[in-house]
Amino acid sequence: MTDTTPAQPKGPHVKSLSRSTLIMRVLADRPMRPTDLSRELDKPWATIYRSVRVLTEEGMLQRDPDTGEYSIGPMMWSLATTYIRDHAVLGVGLGHLEQALPQIPGLLKVTERSGPNTVTLFAEQNSQAATVTRIREQYRLPLHAASFGLVLLAHAPDDFVETYLARPLQQVSPRTTTDPAALRERLNEVREHGFAASRAELQDDNGSLSVPLRRKHGEVVAALTSVLPLAIFDDTDQRAEQLRLLRDTAVRISEALGWRASYAT
């Protein structure tokens, strides 16, 4: 059962909106038939089907005629592109990202926290470098998975972190840390050293380095990440150079958001 049950809303229209939002969140993970959604959300099939039909008519969902499965529709993409267009981090950061990309021998990406997950805002491959393998799930992962999630979780509010660590943690890969005590230690290291690294966690042939992006008063709003082939990740000198480049780029983007190093305590 998906642990996304919202607080009980008041009024039929609010309940309908809440149910529709929940359906779209579940379908963002994987396409499903109404029968599967009904089982996943523990709601009557007729109720789910009515919501799915309305969302499809509005373009929020789309149905695959061959499988009968529903997935996120074109109207959601239209709304999402507006979100990206107006996003503060990308608004000031795209120029800096484009400047850094030719020096990244892999993939450059920006992620932010959305509830208990990381969501990718930007992901671009250096066309002159060896292609880095990407997986579909890499665009939406639990916070304890991979270096970018660790950066975002380490700088989330304390009460959020404690609530997050108290819940069962998904084993995304055999190398994902799910023990709360071990994860707390890793988060402390991220805060102390100012970056996170994960080796061959999502794919066997690469690793990633991530650093925080900050707003004016120092709060972390996103993570900047380079995904590198293991031959580079495991080379001490090259890894240090890539980390320096990430940090320099993060400082420039953060300063464009109003942050200054002198604000740090």
C-alpha positions in Angstrom: 0.0 0.0 0.0 1.4 3.4 -0.9 2.0 5.6 2.1 0.5 8.8 0.7 -2.8 9.0 2.6 -3.5 12.7 3.1 -5.3 14.2 6.1 -9.1 13.9 5.8 -10.3 17.0 3.9 -13.7 18.7 4.5 -16.3 19.0 1.8 -17.0 16.9 -1.3 -15.1 19.1 -3.7 -12.0 19.2 -1.5 -12.2 15.4 -1.1 -12.5 15.0 -4.9 -9.4 17.2 -5.4 -7.4 15.4 -2.8 -8.3 12.0 -4.3 -7.3 13.2 -7.8 -4.0 14.5 -6.5 -3.3 11.2 -4.8 -4.1 9.3 -8.0 -1.7 11.5 -10.0 1.0 11.0 -7.4 0.7 7.2 -7.7 0.6 7.2 -11.5 3.7 9.4 -11.5 5.6 6.3 -10.2 4.2 3.9 -12.7 1.2 3.5 -15.1 -1.8 1.5 -13.7 -5.3 0.3 -14.6 -8.2 1.5 -12.5 -8.4 -1.9 -10.9 -4.8 -1.7 -9.7 -5.3 1.9 -8.5 -8.3 0.8 -6.5 -6.3 -1.9 -4.8 -3.3 0.3 -4.3 -5.3 3.2 -2.7 -7.9 0.9 -1.0 -10.7 2.8 -2.6 -13.9 1.5 -4.4 -13.3 0.8 -8.1 -16.2 3.0 -9.2 -14.9 6.0 -7.2 -11.4 5.6 -8.7 -12.8 5.1 -12.2 -14.9 8.3 -12.1 -11.9 10.3 -11.0 -9.6 8.8 -13.6 -12.2 9.4 -16.4 -12.5 13.1 -15.4 -8.7 13.6 -15.2 -8.3 12.0 -18.6 -11.0 14.2 -20.1 -9.1 17.2 -18.7 -5.8 16.0 -20.2 -4.2 15.4 -16.7 -4.0 11.6 -17.5 -3.8 9.6 -20.7 -4.9 6.0 -21.4 -2.9 3.4 -23.3 -5.4 1.7 -25.6 -3.3 -1.4 -25.8 -2.7 -2.0 -22.1 -5.6 -0.1 -20.6 -3.1 1.6 -18.2 -3.3 5.3 -17.3 -0.3 7.5 -17.0 0.4 11.3 -16.6 -1.1 13.2 -19.5 -0.1 16.2 -21.7 -1.8 18.8 -19.6 0.4 17.9 -16.6 3.5 18.3 -18.8 2.2 21.7 -19.9 1.9 22.8 -16.3 5.2 21.3 -15.4 7.0 23.2 -18.1 5.6 26.4 -16.6 7.0 25.4 -13.2 10.4 24.8 -14.7 10.2 28.1 -16.7 9.5 30.1 -13.6 11.8 28.2 -11.2 14.1 30.5 -9.3 17.1 28.2 -9.3 16.9 27.5 -13.0 16.1 31.1 -13.8 19.5 32.3 -12.4 21.4 29.0 -12.8 21.0 27.9 -16.4 23.9 30.1 -17.7 26.2 28.7 -15.0 25.1 25.2 -15.7 25.8 25.6 -19.4 29.2 27.0 -18.6 30.1 24.1 -16.3 28.7 21.3 -18.5 31.6 21.1 -21.0 33.9 20.4 -18.0 31.8 17.6 -16.6 32.8 14.2 -18.2 29.3 12.8 -17.7 25.9 14.1 -16.6 25.1 17.4 -14.8 21.8 17.6 -12.9 19.8 19.7 -10.4 17.3 18.1 -8.0 15.0 19.4 -5.3 13.1 17.9 -2.5 9.4 17.2 -2.9 8.1 15.7 0.3 10.0 12.4 0.9 11.4 12.3 -2.7 13.9 13.9 -4.9 12.7 15.4 -8.2 15.0 16.2 -11.1 14.7 19.8 -12.5 17.6 19.7 -14.9 19.6 16.8 -16.4 22.0 17.3 -19.3 24.7 15.0 -20.7 28.0 16.4 -21.9 27.8 15.5 -25.6 31.6 15.3 -25.9 31.9 12.7 -23.0 31.0 9.1 -22.7 27.2 8.7 -22.3 26.2 8.1 -18.7 23.5 5.4 -18.2 20.2 6.9 -16.9 17.3 5.0 -15.4 13.7 6.1 -15.3 13.5 6.0 -11.5 16.5 8.4 -11.2 14.1 11.3 -11.9 12.1 10.6 -8.7 13.8 8.8 -5.8 13.4 8.6 -2.0 15.7 11.0 -0.2 18.0 8.5 1.3 19.1 7.2 -2.1 22.1 8.6 -4.0 24.3 11.6 -3.2 21.7 14.3 -4.3 19.1 12.8 -2.0 21.5 12.7 0.9 22.4 16.4 0.4 18.7 17.4 0.4 17.8 15.2 3.4 20.9 16.4 5.4 19.7 20.0 5.1 15.9 19.4 5.6 14.3 20.6 8.9 15.2 18.5 11.9 11.7 17.4 12.6 11.3 16.3 9.0 14.5 14.2 9.2 13.4 12.5 12.4 10.0 11.7 10.9 11.6 10.4 7.7 14.1 8.2 9.5 11.4 6.7 11.7 9.6 5.2 8.7 10.5 2.0 6.8 13.1 3.0 4.2 13.0 1.5 0.7 16.0 -0.6 -0.4 16.5 1.2 -3.8 19.6 -0.8 -4.5 21.9 -3.2 -2.6 24.2 -0.2 -1.8 21.5 2.1 -0.5 21.8 2.8 3.3 18.6 2.0 5.1 19.7 1.6 8.7 18.6 4.8 10.5 21.8 4.9 12.7 24.1 4.5 9.7 22.1 7.0 7.7 22.3 9.6 10.5 26.1 9.2 10.5 26.1 9.8 6.7 24.0 12.9 7.0 26.3 14.3 9.7 29.2 13.7 7.3 27.4 15.5 4.5 26.8 18.5 6.8 30.4 18.5 8.0 32.1 18.1 4.6 29.6 20.1 2.5 29.1 17.4 -0.1 27.9 13.8 -0.6 29.2 11.0 -2.8 27.7 7.7 -3.8 29.5 5.0 -5.7 27.7 2.6 -8.1 24.5 3.0 -6.2 22.0 3.4 -9.0 24.1 2.0 -11.8 27.2 -0.2 -11.6 29.2 1.9 -14.0 29.1 5.3 -12.4 29.1 7.4 -9.3 27.9 10.8 -8.3 29.0 13.9 -6.4 26.5 16.4 -5.0 26.7 19.8 -3.3 23.9 22.1 -2.0 22.5 25.2 -3.6 21.4 27.9 -1.2 19.0 30.8 -1.0 19.7 34.2 0.6 19.7 33.1 4.2 21.5 29.8 3.7 18.6 27.4 3.4 19.3 24.6 0.9 16.8 24.7 -2.0 18.4 22.1 -4.4 21.3 19.9 -5.0 23.8 20.2 -7.8 25.2 16.8 -9.0 27.7 15.4 -11.5 27.2 11.8 -12.5 30.6 10.4 -13.5 32.0 7.2 -15.0 33.7 5.1 -12.3 37.1 5.5 -14.1 36.9 9.2 -13.2 35.0 8.9 -9.9 37.6 6.5 -8.6 40.6 8.6 -9.7 41.4 10.8 -6.6 42.7 13.7 -8.6 39.9 13.8 -11.2 37.3 13.4 -8.5 38.8 16.3 -6.5 38.8 18.5 -9.6 35.1 17.6 -10.3 34.2 18.4 -6.7 35.9 21.8 -7.0 34.1 22.6 -10.2 30.7 21.6 -8.6 31.4 23.7 -5.6 32.5 26.8 -7.6 29.3 26.4 -9.8 27.1 26.0 -6.7 28.6 29.2 -5.2 27.9 31.2 -8.3 24.3 30.0 -8.5 23.7 30.5 -4.8 25.1 34.0 -5.0 22.8 34.7 -7.8 20.0 33.6 -5.5 21.2 36.2 -2.9 23.4 34.0 -0.7 26.9 35.1 0.4 29.5 32.9 1.9 29.8 35.4 4.8 26.3 34.4 5.8 27.4 30.9 6.6 27.8 30.1 10.3 
